[in-house]
Amino acid sequence: MGRQVLILCGDFMEDYEVMVPFQALQAFGVSVDSVCPGKKAGEACTTAVHERLPHEQTYRESRGHNFTLNATFDDIEASKYDGLVIPGGRAPEYLSMNESVLKLVCKFSESGKPIASICHGQLILAAADVLRGKKCTAYPAVKPVAVAAGAQWVEPESMAACVIDGNLITGATYMGHPEFIRLFVQALGGTITGSDKNILFLCGDYMEDYEVIVPFQSLEALGCKVDAICPSKKPGETCPTAIHDFEGQQTYSEKPGHQFTLNASFEDALASYSSYHGLVIPGGRAPEYLALHDAILGLVNQFMKDKKPVASICHGQQILAAAGVLKGKKCTAYPAVKLNVVLGGGEWMEPEPIDRCFTDGNLVTGAAWPGHPEFISHLMALLGIKVTF
């Protein structure tokens, strides 16, 4: 039986903390509605990029993607949903003062349905008086409020910490998304099989922010081991990302995104190629220069020659074209990449709508990040990973 969950949104919620669970859960077969008080389906919430740099005492903020709501707050009935997700960021500060929001949260709590709240989202739980006697973690600055609300505070040993107590799942920050999402899926009655896979991500500076983090954390949530590499960079080093959004201009806009931390060495990954079951290539601007790197082209060729799953999205197909692996293959991409695909011998598949994805043999291609749910589910199918409820 399918599951349906609700995500409680607001302006300046943290960018990752809404989109990663929103798209990951859809990829896993869950129906997800996103709502915001005072807004209707089709309207957008502004998001915030929150990031703490090593030399700073707290996080900094910049503008994130625009997140489009797909349901209307005033129309929802809590009884039809199986669970609730509350992102963090700054939105919970004002949502915690909204009586309709607090009543909604109380309905989920009283019914015993799973509630997953992350970072500053626990401000809403405190205001709704559902933390009393519950073990709870959050972003450290939320501790005084959580304790005052009667929670049994659990100090986050890292910013990836998660805690579960009955129907309540709490997380410290988006760094803990893999466990946070996996615990929520399990609380919904989900079972994950076939996820004992090693996946390689081909990263570069100014890859698109969503196009790396959403599939990366989704696959980790499933239980896959995921390695992220970049030529000339070591594990622990970062790649800056780019936020590419659709804001009414003739092409996408760009804003600075999060810093993405690599966790594997490029050279080591090449040496241990045989241990990987699949390859993911994010889009953004990175593929323009990665397509000039002979070792990368050789790696892509090897994956395709061995018929291991390869999933590439948006501008990532510039690398596929440069590697000469598109000949005779059905392929979509961001529309501006059509020239690369056609000149590379691919059979161009028009991305209408922009979330369309296609699979041809071992190759999955997507047009842009709105298509992540289908993109990830296609890759899961090739890898033999299933989520059942």
MOZI-V956689 format. One record per helix or strand of 3 or more residues. SS is the DSSP state (H for helix, E for strand). FROM is the first residue (numbers start at 1). LEN is the number of residues. Records with the same first field share a line. If there is no record, write none. Layout:
SS: FROM-LEN / FROM-LEN
This chain:
E: 4-5 / 31-5 / 44-8 / 60-9 / 83-4 / 114-5 / 162-4 / 168-4 / 191-3 / 198-5 / 225-5 / 238-8 / 253-9 / 278-4 / 309-5 / 357-4 / 363-4 / 386-3
H: 15-13 / 73-3 / 78-3 / 91-5 / 99-13 / 119-9 / 140-9 / 174-14 / 209-14 / 266-6 / 273-3 / 286-5 / 294-12 / 314-10 / 335-9 / 369-15
